[in-house]
């Protein structure tokens, strides 16, 4: 399954109760730019580049697939330079509580 197809499934594995009043945009820079918008208990995925983003994750398609499937630890990915994160890194650390990646 492609990384874009996995990102498109994020709303179905979104933990609404964990988001509270969180409002943010997470931009994924892969072969096809895609961003995730979280607005309270709503999560949407949009193909393209967001006008502004709270967190920008630059990552290869293969590494994104491994990250979303739980095979790549986000902190280890940063240390090994398999991904680059700019912006709200605390938001990046919250992703595992906001999404149940094991269901992808």
MOPAC internal coordinates of N, CA, C and O (Angstrom, degrees):
PM7 1SCF
backbone

  N    0.0000 0     0.00 0     0.00 0    0    0    0
  C    1.4566 1     0.00 0     0.00 0    1    0    0
  C    1.5333 1   108.42 1     0.00 0    2    1    0
  O    1.2310 1   120.44 1   -42.12 1    3    2    1
  N    1.3138 1   116.76 1   137.88 1    3    2    1
  C    1.4591 1   120.78 1  -178.28 1    5    3    2
  C    1.5223 1   111.31 1   -72.46 1    6    5    3
  O    1.2310 1   121.39 1   -20.39 1    7    6    5
  N    1.3248 1   114.94 1   159.61 1    7    6    5
  C    1.4700 1   119.34 1   179.53 1    9    7    6
  C    1.5284 1   110.68 1   -64.74 1   10    9    7
  O    1.2310 1   119.92 1   144.89 1   11   10    9
  N    1.3331 1   117.75 1   -35.11 1   11   10    9
  C    1.4656 1   120.35 1   178.09 1   13   11   10
  C    1.5218 1   110.32 1   -65.27 1   14   13   11
  O    1.2310 1   120.33 1   139.12 1   15   14   13
  N    1.3242 1   116.97 1   -40.88 1   15   14   13
  C    1.4676 1   120.64 1   177.91 1   17   15   14
  C    1.5229 1   110.51 1   -63.09 1   18   17   15
  O    1.2310 1   120.14 1   140.89 1   19   18   17
  N    1.3310 1   117.33 1   -39.11 1   19   18   17
  C    1.4738 1   120.40 1   177.02 1   21   19   18
  C    1.5250 1   111.25 1   -65.03 1   22   21   19
  O    1.2310 1   120.66 1   135.77 1   23   22   21
  N    1.3383 1   116.34 1   -44.23 1   23   22   21
  C    1.4660 1   119.30 1   178.80 1   25   23   22
  C    1.5285 1   110.39 1   -60.94 1   26   25   23
  O    1.2310 1   120.14 1   142.53 1   27   26   25
  N    1.3238 1   117.33 1   -37.47 1   27   26   25
  C    1.4613 1   120.68 1   179.48 1   29   27   26
  C    1.5218 1   112.60 1   -64.85 1   30   29   27
  O    1.2310 1   120.00 1   160.71 1   31   30   29
  N    1.3246 1   117.61 1   -19.29 1   31   30   29
  C    1.4609 1   121.84 1   178.34 1   33   31   30
  C    1.5325 1   113.02 1   -87.34 1   34   33   31
  O    1.2310 1   119.83 1   172.19 1   35   34   33
  N    1.3230 1   117.92 1    -7.81 1   35   34   33
  C    1.4650 1   120.09 1  -176.69 1   37   35   34
  C    1.5330 1   114.05 1   -55.48 1   38   37   35
  O    1.2310 1   118.49 1   139.60 1   39   38   37
  N    1.3408 1   120.48 1   -40.40 1   39   38   37
  C    1.4733 1   117.84 1   178.42 1   41   39   38
  C    1.5298 1   113.14 1   -58.30 1   42   41   39
  O    1.2310 1   119.91 1   150.14 1   43   42   41
  N    1.3246 1   117.78 1   -29.86 1   43   42   41
  C    1.4672 1   120.04 1  -178.69 1   45   43   42
  C    1.5252 1   112.79 1   -76.75 1   46   45   43
  O    1.2310 1   119.79 1   163.17 1   47   46   45
  N    1.3416 1   118.01 1   -16.83 1   47   46   45
  C    1.4727 1   120.88 1   178.67 1   49   47   46
  C    1.5375 1   111.28 1  -115.22 1   50   49   47
  O    1.2310 1   120.91 1  -162.37 1   51   50   49
  N    1.3289 1   115.86 1    17.63 1   51   50   49
  C    1.4647 1   122.46 1   179.93 1   53   51   50
  C    1.5240 1   110.16 1   -75.65 1   54   53   51
  O    1.2310 1   120.43 1   -50.48 1   55   54   53
  N    1.3377 1   116.78 1   129.52 1   55   54   53
  C    1.4666 1   122.35 1   177.54 1   57   55   54
  C    1.5274 1   108.51 1   -88.51 1   58   57   55
  O    1.2310 1   120.80 1   -88.53 1   59   58   57
  N    1.3202 1   116.07 1    91.47 1   59   58   57
  C    1.4670 1   121.02 1  -176.27 1   61   59   58
  C    1.5110 1   112.76 1   -56.02 1   62   61   59
  O    1.2310 1   119.84 1   141.19 1   63   62   61
  N    1.3076 1   117.92 1   -38.81 1   63   62   61
  C    1.4576 1   121.01 1  -178.12 1   65   63   62
  C    1.5175 1   113.77 1   -67.69 1   66   65   63
  O    1.2310 1   119.97 1   157.05 1   67   66   65
  N    1.3249 1   117.65 1   -22.95 1   67   66   65
  C    1.4634 1   121.29 1  -177.86 1   69   67   66
  C    1.5196 1   113.23 1   -83.81 1   70   69   67
  O    1.2310 1   120.48 1   165.18 1   71   70   69
  N    1.3323 1   116.70 1   -14.82 1   71   70   69
  C    1.4655 1   119.22 1  -173.77 1   73   71   70
  C    1.5222 1   113.89 1   -84.63 1   74   73   71
  O    1.2310 1   119.94 1   152.59 1   75   74   73
  N    1.3237 1   117.71 1   -27.41 1   75   74   73
  C    1.4633 1   120.11 1  -178.57 1   77   75   74
  C    1.5162 1   110.48 1    57.82 1   78   77   75
  O    1.2310 1   120.64 1    53.16 1   79   78   77
  N    1.3156 1   116.39 1  -126.84 1   79   78   77
  C    1.4638 1   121.07 1  -179.93 1   81   79   78
  C    1.5300 1   111.70 1  -102.61 1   82   81   79
  O    1.2310 1   120.48 1  -159.07 1   83   82   81
  N    1.3137 1   116.69 1    20.93 1   83   82   81
  C    1.4576 1   121.77 1  -178.34 1   85   83   82
  C    1.5226 1   110.85 1   -60.25 1   86   85   83
  O    1.2310 1   121.32 1   -46.29 1   87   86   85
  N    1.3244 1   115.07 1   133.71 1   87   86   85
  C    1.4578 1   122.34 1   174.55 1   89   87   86
  C    1.5192 1   106.73 1  -131.04 1   90   89   87
  O    1.2310 1   120.42 1   -63.14 1   91   90   89
  N    1.3386 1   116.81 1   116.86 1   91   90   89
  C    1.4579 1   119.05 1  -177.30 1   93   91   90
  C    1.5183 1   110.81 1  -159.52 1   94   93   91
  O    1.2310 1   121.87 1   -14.43 1   95   94   93
  N    1.3216 1   114.02 1   165.57 1   95   94   93
  C    1.4542 1   122.12 1   174.49 1   97   95   94
  C    1.5172 1   107.54 1  -128.90 1   98   97   95
  O    1.2310 1   121.07 1   -50.75 1   99   98   97
  N    1.3392 1   115.56 1   129.25 1   99   98   97
  C    1.4581 1   122.13 1   178.32 1  101   99   98
  C    1.5236 1   107.01 1  -115.77 1  102  101   99
  O    1.2310 1   120.99 1   -62.29 1  103  102  101
  N    1.3134 1   115.72 1   117.71 1  103  102  101
  C    1.4655 1   121.67 1  -179.49 1  105  103  102
  C    1.5212 1   108.82 1   -96.75 1  106  105  103
  O    1.2310 1   120.41 1   -51.70 1  107  106  105
  N    1.3293 1   116.83 1   128.30 1  107  106  105
  C    1.4535 1   121.97 1   174.11 1  109  107  106
  C    1.5254 1   107.56 1  -107.20 1  110  109  107
  O    1.2310 1   120.92 1   -57.82 1  111  110  109
  N    1.3297 1   115.84 1   122.18 1  111  110  109
  C    1.4581 1   121.33 1   178.97 1  113  111  110
  C    1.5265 1   106.75 1  -103.25 1  114  113  111
  O    1.2310 1   121.28 1   -76.41 1  115  114  113
  N    1.3310 1   115.16 1   103.59 1  115  114  113
  C    1.4612 1   123.47 1   178.01 1  117  115  114
  C    1.5179 1   106.27 1  -130.03 1  118  117  115
  O    1.2310 1   119.73 1    23.05 1  119  118  117
  N    1.3182 1   118.13 1  -156.95 1  119  118  117
  C    1.4659 1   119.02 1   177.47 1  121  119  118
  C    1.5224 1   111.02 1   -64.12 1  122  121  119
  O    1.2310 1   120.48 1   154.33 1  123  122  121
  N    1.3477 1   116.69 1   -25.67 1  123  122  121
  C    1.4599 1   122.23 1   176.61 1  125  123  122
  C    1.5266 1   107.76 1  -129.92 1  126  125  123
  O    1.2310 1   120.60 1   -75.17 1  127  126  125
  N    1.3180 1   116.46 1   104.83 1  127  126  125
  C    1.4671 1   120.69 1  -178.18 1  129  127  126
  C    1.5221 1   110.22 1   -55.65 1  130  129  127
  O    1.2310 1   121.24 1   -46.07 1  131  130  129
  N    1.3260 1   115.23 1   133.93 1  131  130  129
  C    1.4643 1   122.30 1  -177.82 1  133  131  130
  C    1.5155 1   107.93 1  -144.38 1  134  133  131
  O    1.2310 1   120.23 1   -37.98 1  135  134  133
  N    1.3279 1   117.16 1   142.02 1  135  134  133
  C    1.4615 1   118.26 1   175.78 1  137  135  134
  C    1.5168 1   111.47 1  -129.93 1  138  137  135
  O    1.2310 1   122.26 1   -29.59 1  139  138  137
  N    1.3205 1   113.27 1   150.41 1  139  138  137
  C    1.4583 1   122.60 1  -178.89 1  141  139  138
  C    1.5189 1   107.39 1  -112.05 1  142  141  139
  O    1.2310 1   120.72 1   -51.80 1  143  142  141
  N    1.3249 1   116.23 1   128.20 1  143  142  141
  C    1.4625 1   121.71 1   177.82 1  145  143  142
  C    1.5211 1   108.20 1  -110.02 1  146  145  143
  O    1.2310 1   121.18 1   -53.03 1  147  146  145
  N    1.3217 1   115.34 1   126.97 1  147  146  145
  C    1.4644 1   121.35 1   174.64 1  149  147  146
  C    1.5230 1   107.03 1  -114.93 1  150  149  147
  O    1.2310 1   121.47 1   -55.54 1  151  150  149
  N    1.3214 1   114.78 1   124.46 1  151  150  149
  C    1.4608 1   121.30 1   179.25 1  153  151  150
  C    1.5208 1   107.00 1  -134.07 1  154  153  151
  O    1.2310 1   121.21 1   -89.48 1  155  154  153
  N    1.3379 1   115.30 1    90.52 1  155  154  153
  C    1.4560 1   120.26 1  -176.34 1  157  155  154
  C    1.5109 1   110.02 1    65.55 1  158  157  155
  O    1.2310 1   120.45 1    62.72 1  159  158  157
  N    1.3145 1   116.74 1  -117.28 1  159  158  157
  C    1.4614 1   120.67 1  -178.15 1  161  159  158
  C    1.5248 1   112.57 1   -95.82 1  162  161  159
  O    1.2310 1   120.08 1  -167.66 1  163  162  161
  N    1.3233 1   117.46 1    12.34 1  163  162  161
  C    1.4664 1   122.19 1   179.17 1  165  163  162
  C    1.5225 1   110.13 1  -108.33 1  166  165  163
  O    1.2310 1   120.83 1   -40.47 1  167  166  165
  N    1.3217 1   116.02 1   139.53 1  167  166  165
  C    1.4547 1   122.23 1   177.28 1  169  167  166
  C    1.5196 1   107.93 1  -134.71 1  170  169  167
  O    1.2310 1   120.56 1   -52.72 1  171  170  169
  N    1.3210 1   116.54 1   127.28 1  171  170  169
  C    1.4590 1   120.83 1   177.51 1  173  171  170
  C    1.5270 1   109.33 1  -131.03 1  174  173  171
  O    1.2310 1   121.24 1   -26.59 1  175  174  173
  N    1.3142 1   115.23 1   153.41 1  175  174  173
  C    1.4562 1   122.60 1   178.34 1  177  175  174
  C    1.5160 1   107.66 1  -120.76 1  178  177  175
  O    1.2310 1   120.75 1   -47.13 1  179  178  177
  N    1.3356 1   116.17 1   132.87 1  179  178  177
  C    1.4583 1   121.70 1  -177.85 1  181  179  178
  C    1.5221 1   109.04 1  -131.12 1  182  181  179
  O    1.2310 1   120.44 1   -47.13 1  183  182  181
  N    1.3158 1   116.77 1   132.87 1  183  182  181
  C    1.4579 1   121.57 1   174.51 1  185  183  182
  C    1.5258 1   107.11 1   -77.01 1  186  185  183
  O    1.2310 1   120.43 1   -47.32 1  187  186  185
  N    1.3210 1   116.78 1   132.68 1  187  186  185
  C    1.4552 1   121.48 1   178.50 1  189  187  186
  C    1.5145 1   111.55 1   127.22 1  190  189  187
  O    1.2310 1   121.64 1    10.97 1  191  190  189
  N    1.3034 1   114.47 1  -169.03 1  191  190  189
  C    1.4559 1   121.69 1  -178.43 1  193  191  190
  C    1.5177 1   109.46 1  -109.26 1  194  193  191
  O    1.2310 1   120.99 1   -52.24 1  195  194  193
  N    1.3151 1   115.71 1   127.76 1  195  194  193
  C    1.4675 1   121.08 1   179.26 1  197  195  194
  C    1.5268 1   109.52 1   -72.20 1  198  197  195
  O    1.2310 1   120.14 1   -34.31 1  199  198  197
  N    1.3384 1   117.33 1   145.69 1  199  198  197
  C    1.4716 1   119.61 1   177.15 1  201  199  198
  C    1.5299 1   111.68 1   -60.91 1  202  201  199
  O    1.2310 1   120.74 1   143.18 1  203  202  201
  N    1.3185 1   116.19 1   -36.82 1  203  202  201
  C    1.4630 1   121.99 1   174.97 1  205  203  202
  C    1.5240 1   106.87 1  -142.56 1  206  205  203
  O    1.2310 1   120.57 1   -28.23 1  207  206  205
  N    1.3182 1   116.51 1   151.77 1  207  206  205
  C    1.4619 1   120.11 1   178.90 1  209  207  206
  C    1.5185 1   109.01 1  -142.14 1  210  209  207
  O    1.2310 1   121.03 1   -36.03 1  211  210  209
  N    1.3227 1   115.64 1   143.97 1  211  210  209
  C    1.4536 1   120.85 1   177.53 1  213  211  210
  C    1.5283 1   111.24 1   -79.66 1  214  213  211
  O    1.2310 1   121.18 1   149.76 1  215  214  213
  N    1.3249 1   115.35 1   -30.24 1  215  214  213
  C    1.4540 1   122.01 1   179.58 1  217  215  214
  C    1.5185 1   108.40 1  -141.47 1  218  217  215
  O    1.2310 1   120.58 1   -48.36 1  219  218  217
  N    1.3218 1   116.49 1   131.64 1  219  218  217
  C    1.4604 1   121.85 1   176.49 1  221  219  218
  C    1.5235 1   107.76 1  -117.92 1  222  221  219
  O    1.2310 1   120.92 1   -58.59 1  223  222  221
  N    1.3338 1   115.84 1   121.41 1  223  222  221
  C    1.4552 1   122.18 1   179.83 1  225  223  222
  C    1.5225 1   107.71 1  -112.04 1  226  225  223
  O    1.2310 1   121.00 1   -63.07 1  227  226  225
  N    1.3212 1   115.69 1   116.93 1  227  226  225
  C    1.4539 1   121.48 1   176.94 1  229  227  226
  C    1.5167 1   107.09 1  -102.98 1  230  229  227
  O    1.2310 1   120.87 1   -57.09 1  231  230  229
  N    1.3363 1   115.94 1   122.91 1  231  230  229
  C    1.4597 1   119.96 1  -170.98 1  233  231  230
  C    1.5323 1   109.21 1  -159.42 1  234  233  231
  O    1.2310 1   120.63 1   -31.14 1  235  234  233
  N    1.3187 1   116.39 1   148.86 1  235  234  233
  C    1.4677 1   119.53 1   176.25 1  237  235  234
  C    1.5281 1   108.83 1   -72.10 1  238  237  235
  O    1.2310 1   121.00 1   -19.70 1  239  238  237
  N    1.3157 1   115.69 1   160.30 1  239  238  237
  C    1.4603 1   120.22 1   178.67 1  241  239  238
  C    1.5248 1   111.27 1   -59.77 1  242  241  239
  O    1.2310 1   120.70 1   136.51 1  243  242  241
  N    1.3199 1   116.27 1   -43.49 1  243  242  241
  C    1.4640 1   120.27 1  -179.14 1  245  243  242
  C    1.5285 1   111.04 1   -62.77 1  246  245  243
  O    1.2310 1   120.21 1   134.22 1  247  246  245
  N    1.3216 1   117.19 1   -45.78 1  247  246  245
  C    1.4658 1   120.16 1  -179.73 1  249  247  246
  C    1.5288 1   111.67 1   -68.30 1  250  249  247
  O    1.2310 1   119.85 1   145.97 1  251  250  249
  N    1.3332 1   117.90 1   -34.03 1  251  250  249
  C    1.4639 1   120.22 1   176.40 1  253  251  250
  C    1.5220 1   110.17 1   -64.65 1  254  253  251
  O    1.2310 1   120.63 1   137.53 1  255  254  253
  N    1.3196 1   116.40 1   -42.47 1  255  254  253
  C    1.4632 1   120.33 1   177.47 1  257  255  254
  C    1.5303 1   110.00 1   -60.30 1  258  257  255
  O    1.2310 1   120.19 1   135.44 1  259  258  257
  N    1.3307 1   117.25 1   -44.56 1  259  258  257
  C    1.4612 1   120.69 1   178.74 1  261  259  258
  C    1.5270 1   111.01 1   -64.31 1  262  261  259
  O    1.2310 1   120.40 1   140.88 1  263  262  261
  N    1.3234 1   116.84 1   -39.12 1  263  262  261
  C    1.4650 1   121.13 1   178.95 1  265  263  262
  C    1.5247 1   110.75 1   -63.33 1  266  265  263
  O    1.2310 1   120.40 1   132.55 1  267  266  265
  N    1.3311 1   116.85 1   -47.45 1  267  266  265
  C    1.4605 1   120.84 1  -177.61 1  269  267  266
  C    1.5301 1   112.38 1   -70.83 1  270  269  267
  O    1.2310 1   120.37 1   154.30 1  271  270  269
  N    1.3116 1   116.91 1   -25.70 1  271  270  269
  C    1.4663 1   120.54 1   178.16 1  273  271  270
  C    1.5324 1   112.01 1   -87.94 1  274  273  271
  O    1.2310 1   120.28 1  -179.95 1  275  274  273
  N    1.3383 1   117.07 1     0.05 1  275  274  273
  C    1.4633 1   120.68 1   177.90 1  277  275  274
  C    1.5147 1   114.35 1    82.48 1  278  277  275
  O    1.2310 1   120.02 1  -169.38 1  279  278  277
  N    1.3223 1   117.58 1    10.62 1  279  278  277
  C    1.4638 1   121.17 1  -179.47 1  281  279  278
  C    1.5240 1   112.21 1   -90.11 1  282  281  279
  O    1.2310 1   120.23 1   167.21 1  283  282  281
  N    1.3245 1   117.16 1   -12.79 1  283  282  281
  C    1.4592 1   122.34 1   178.51 1  285  283  282
  C    1.5230 1   108.10 1  -125.58 1  286  285  283
  O    1.2310 1   120.74 1   -63.45 1  287  286  285
  N    1.3071 1   116.19 1   116.55 1  287  286  285
  C    1.4634 1   122.36 1   176.65 1  289  287  286
  C    1.5301 1   108.19 1   -71.23 1  290  289  287
  O    1.2310 1   119.41 1   -48.16 1  291  290  289
  N    1.3369 1   118.73 1   131.84 1  291  290  289
  C    1.4702 1   120.23 1  -177.73 1  293  291  290
  C    1.5337 1   113.42 1   -57.56 1  294  293  291
  O    1.2310 1   119.90 1   136.17 1  295  294  293
  N    1.3271 1   117.80 1   -43.83 1  295  294  293
  C    1.4629 1   120.04 1  -179.63 1  297  295  294
  C    1.5262 1   111.01 1   -64.64 1  298  297  295
  O    1.2310 1   120.61 1   138.24 1  299  298  297
  N    1.3205 1   116.43 1   -41.76 1  299  298  297
  C    1.4628 1   120.78 1   178.20 1  301  299  298
  C    1.5246 1   110.28 1   -66.10 1  302  301  299
  O    1.2310 1   120.54 1   141.73 1  303  302  301
  N    1.3213 1   116.57 1   -38.27 1  303  302  301
  C    1.4575 1   120.81 1   177.23 1  305  303  302
  C    1.5172 1   112.11 1   -59.94 1  306  305  303
  O    1.2310 1   120.84 1   139.82 1  307  306  305
  N    1.3253 1   115.99 1   -40.18 1  307  306  305
  C    1.4686 1   120.04 1   176.75 1  309  307  306
  C    1.5169 1   110.79 1   -65.79 1  310  309  307
  O    1.2310 1   120.60 1   134.09 1  311  310  309
  N    1.3362 1   116.46 1   -45.91 1  311  310  309
  C    1.4645 1   120.47 1  -177.70 1  313  311  310
  C    1.5329 1   111.53 1   -64.66 1  314  313  311
  O    1.2310 1   120.33 1   143.27 1  315  314  313
  N    1.3205 1   116.98 1   -36.73 1  315  314  313
  C    1.4645 1   120.96 1  -179.27 1  317  315  314
  C    1.5195 1   112.45 1   -86.91 1  318  317  315
  O    1.2310 1   120.78 1  -177.61 1  319  318  317
  N    1.3266 1   116.11 1     2.39 1  319  318  317
  C    1.4725 1   123.22 1  -179.88 1  321  319  318
  C    1.5230 1   112.44 1    60.64 1  322  321  319
  O    1.2310 1   121.02 1  -146.67 1  323  322  321
  N    1.3282 1   115.65 1    33.33 1  323  322  321
  C    1.4564 1   120.56 1   174.71 1  325  323  322
  C    1.5164 1   110.66 1   -85.68 1  326  325  323
  O    1.2310 1   121.14 1   167.35 1  327  326  325
  N    1.3270 1   115.42 1   -12.65 1  327  326  325
  C    1.4532 1   121.03 1   175.13 1  329  327  326
  C    1.5140 1   108.47 1  -150.73 1  330  329  327
  O    1.2310 1   121.48 1   -22.73 1  331  330  329
  N    1.3085 1   114.77 1   157.27 1  331  330  329
  C    1.4566 1   121.82 1   176.84 1  333  331  330
  C    1.5145 1   107.12 1  -125.91 1  334  333  331
  O    1.2310 1   120.55 1   -46.05 1  335  334  333
  N    1.3097 1   116.55 1   133.95 1  335  334  333
  C    1.4635 1   121.10 1   179.41 1  337  335  334
  C    1.5250 1   109.05 1  -124.59 1  338  337  335
  O    1.2310 1   121.25 1   -49.97 1  339  338  337
  N    1.3235 1   115.21 1   130.03 1  339  338  337
  C    1.4649 1   121.60 1   177.51 1  341  339  338
  C    1.5136 1   108.69 1  -125.17 1  342  341  339
  O    1.2310 1   121.01 1   -42.48 1  343  342  341
  N    1.3159 1   115.67 1   137.52 1  343  342  341
  C    1.4607 1   120.07 1   178.44 1  345  343  342
  C    1.5120 1   111.22 1   110.53 1  346  345  343
  O    1.2310 1   120.91 1    40.94 1  347  346  345
  N    1.3119 1   115.86 1  -139.06 1  347  346  345
  C    1.4589 1   123.51 1  -174.73 1  349  347  346
  C    1.5348 1   110.94 1   -76.94 1  350  349  347
  O    1.2310 1   120.75 1   -89.28 1  351  350  349
  N    1.3349 1   116.18 1    90.72 1  351  350  349
  C    1.4630 1   120.24 1  -178.09 1  353  351  350
  C    1.5193 1   111.82 1   -68.39 1  354  353  351
  O    1.2310 1   119.84 1   152.52 1  355  354  353
  N    1.3255 1   117.91 1   -27.48 1  355  354  353
  C    1.4687 1   119.96 1   175.05 1  357  355  354
  C    1.5290 1   110.10 1   -61.84 1  358  357  355
  O    1.2310 1   120.32 1   142.49 1  359  358  357
  N    1.3036 1   116.99 1   -37.51 1  359  358  357
  C    1.4614 1   121.43 1   175.95 1  361  359  358
  C    1.5284 1   109.59 1   -61.88 1  362  361  359
  O    1.2310 1   120.63 1   137.20 1  363  362  361
  N    1.3087 1   116.39 1   -42.80 1  363  362  361
  C    1.4528 1   120.65 1   177.94 1  365  363  362
  C    1.5166 1   112.54 1   -59.06 1  366  365  363
  O    1.2310 1   120.66 1   141.45 1  367  366  365
  N    1.3162 1   116.34 1   -38.55 1  367  366  365
  C    1.4658 1   120.60 1   179.26 1  369  367  366
  C    1.5311 1   111.26 1   -70.73 1  370  369  367
  O    1.2310 1   119.91 1   156.61 1  371  370  369
  N    1.3189 1   117.78 1   -23.39 1  371  370  369
  C    1.4734 1   122.09 1   179.67 1  373  371  370
  C    1.5227 1   113.19 1   -80.97 1  374  373  371
  O    1.2310 1   119.99 1   167.79 1  375  374  373
  N    1.3128 1   117.62 1   -12.21 1  375  374  373
  C    1.4629 1   119.87 1  -174.09 1  377  375  374
  C    1.5219 1   112.66 1   -57.12 1  378  377  375
  O    1.2310 1   119.90 1   143.22 1  379  378  377
  N    1.3316 1   117.79 1   -36.78 1  379  378  377
  C    1.4625 1   119.37 1  -178.34 1  381  379  378
  C    1.5243 1   111.67 1   -68.40 1  382  381  379
  O    1.2310 1   119.99 1   156.99 1  383  382  381
  N    1.3283 1   117.63 1   -23.01 1  383  382  381
  C    1.4705 1   118.87 1   176.40 1  385  383  382
  C    1.5334 1   110.53 1   -89.12 1  386  385  383
  O    1.2310 1   119.66 1   157.61 1  387  386  385
  N    1.3168 1   118.26 1   -22.39 1  387  386  385
  C    1.4551 1   121.70 1  -179.08 1  389  387  386
  C    1.5292 1   113.11 1   -82.76 1  390  389  387
  O    1.2310 1   120.57 1   156.09 1  391  390  389
  N    1.3146 1   116.51 1   -23.91 1  391  390  389
  C    1.4632 1   120.91 1  -177.43 1  393  391  390
  C    1.5200 1   110.12 1  -131.41 1  394  393  391
  O    1.2310 1   121.09 1   -38.70 1  395  394  393
  N    1.3133 1   115.51 1   141.30 1  395  394  393
  C    1.4738 1   121.27 1   176.16 1  397  395  394
  C    1.5249 1   107.02 1   -94.39 1  398  397  395
  O    1.2310 1   121.03 1   -99.65 1  399  398  397
  N    1.3273 1   115.63 1    80.35 1  399  398  397
  C    1.4611 1   121.63 1  -174.53 1  401  399  398
  C    1.5214 1   112.55 1   -61.38 1  402  401  399
  O    1.2310 1   119.60 1   156.04 1  403  402  401
  N    1.3136 1   118.36 1   -23.96 1  403  402  401
  C    1.4682 1   120.55 1  -178.99 1  405  403  402
  C    1.5288 1   112.48 1   -64.47 1  406  405  403
  O    1.2310 1   120.14 1   163.48 1  407  406  405
  N    1.3336 1   117.35 1   -16.52 1  407  406  405
  C    1.4658 1   121.23 1   179.61 1  409  407  406
  C    1.5210 1   113.07 1   -89.61 1  410  409  407
  O    1.2310 1   120.62 1   178.95 1  411  410  409
  N    1.3297 1   116.43 1    -1.05 1  411  410  409
  C    1.4773 1   119.25 1   179.26 1  413  411  410
  C    1.5225 1   110.25 1   -79.79 1  414  413  411
  O    1.2310 1   120.10 1   180.00 1  415  414  413

